[in-house]
């Protein structure tokens, strides 16, 4: 096993099964690049590949941050959804990118089954898009579209911050996702909201890249109109 990986113990909140799953040591992380939609590419092991925990007994799947965060209603729903399911595959060892992709799809199924918040679903579909990008698969754009819609719903309905995104960050991300699927007018709208956000001075990094992408998409719009 790679020295960058280690075992961590977990207990499934749905079936109470104890299991171990691989994680990536923070000390081993080496960033290669960061894309404008926050996707990070690493040299060596990508921690995102191991972010989703999948119970090998019942199949319950979720990110570690949300793994134990189930209400009694959600728990009962998932017990019904997963009852009688047979897990024919383990995600507890070293993972390929396709293993990682399948683990996120399982987590997405579980999130929808328990009627999770739009922001949680958006976070999963965004990372699925990033994994398809890693595979150079055109399905990336399909999942960016899903992510855009779910984050729009979250922006309209949920309290800020949305996950780890403050208001200017979610406005910027909505702009960048719109740009990536060629919704250029929508991109201008969201970038404009970000750069004019009254709290932009609190997040100067996001303000800077929002201005850069705002200018980029305005140039794209000009070329399209010619």
HELIX and SHEET records of a PDB file:
HELIX    1   1 UNK A   26  UNK A   28  5                                   3    
HELIX    2   2 UNK A   47  UNK A   50  5                                   4    
HELIX    3   3 UNK A   64  UNK A   66  5                                   3    
HELIX    4   4 UNK A   72  UNK A   82  1                                  11    
HELIX    5   5 UNK A   97  UNK A  113  1                                  17    
HELIX    6   6 UNK A  118  UNK A  134  1                                  17    
HELIX    7   7 UNK A  139  UNK A  157  1                                  19    
HELIX    8   8 UNK A  167  UNK A  180  1                                  14    
HELIX    9   9 UNK A  184  UNK A  195  1                                  12    
HELIX   10  10 UNK A  200  UNK A  203  5                                   4    
HELIX   11  11 UNK A  204  UNK A  225  1                                  22    
SHEET    1   A 2 UNK A   5  UNK A  11  0                                        
SHEET    2   A 2 UNK A  18  UNK A  24 -1                                        
SHEET    1   B 2 UNK A  30  UNK A  34  0                                        
SHEET    2   B 2 UNK A  40  UNK A  43 -1                                        
SHEET    1   C 2 UNK A  52  UNK A  54  0                                        
SHEET    2   C 2 UNK A  61  UNK A  63 -1                                        
END                                                                             
